[in-house]
Amino acid sequence: MPAPVTLPRLSWGDPASDRRALLVHGLGSNGALMWRFGVALAEAGWRADAVDLRGHGTAPRALEYSIEAYAADLASTRPHGDGGWDLVVAHSLGGAAATVVAASDPEWTERLVLVDPAIHLAPRDREIVRTSQERSFADPTIDAVRAEHPHWHPHDIELKALSAQQASRWAVEQTSVQNAAWDVRDAASLLSVPTHVIGSDPKVYSIFTGDLAAQVLTNPAVTMSVVTGAGHSPHRDKADATIAQFLTAIGG
């Protein structure tokens, strides 16, 4: 794997908790946008650490933005400098990178939850992602985010605007350029840790559905639920339903 960078962290819960979770955001976002999972885990007695991915938030900038590079950074994260995580929760791009790590190192985490993960992006999805990111960078303001997502919680609106202001536009663009074949299906087939996918509603928009989902679900380690009425970010679109499915998946 490429040389890792050290990722900054934001935490929820008791630092002394013996249950440790890593939260990983998606393309163009930041660790703070995983706050719904952080709050839910803290209330359940966990310690949750969210990272900013390379080129995002306040994380170091770099030249390489392949999925393997993102994975290298995640692989070097440990709850106490050694050992593995009890749980990793990863959205979209973060889900792709976390899948690569968990497949190559089953001791990295005991359990994996993937939120509408970017396991494979077809040309249509790549174009949708590209135009979405262009809109975010064109007007990275609270008003613009609120206009597009009026039903989101105020925290999500504020943090989504902030994430567009913080992220390197070049890094986000290079994530597409440097992953011309965006496909970690082979890694997904090798997952051996219990993995649950929280999928978005394909009637709204999902990048993990249809034949792709069916293929990944042939792995007996992988299960799936769908958040009805939610788009690609179910933890922002339908937060209560998403967290309910999440807590069920990890056993409360």
Secondary structure, 3 states (H helix, E strand, C coil): CCCCCCCCEEEECCCCCCCEEEEECCCCCCHHHHHHHHHHHHHCCCEEEEECCCCCCCCCCCCCCCHHHHHHHHHCCCCCCCCCECEEEEECHHHHHHHHHHHHCCCCECCEEEECCCCECCHHHHHHHHHHHHHHHHCCCHHHHHHHCCCCCHHHHHHHHHHHHHCCHHHHHHHHHCCCCCECHHHHHCCCCCEEEEEECCCCCCCCCHHHHHHHCCCCCEEEEEECCCCCCHHHHCHHHHHHHHHHHCCC
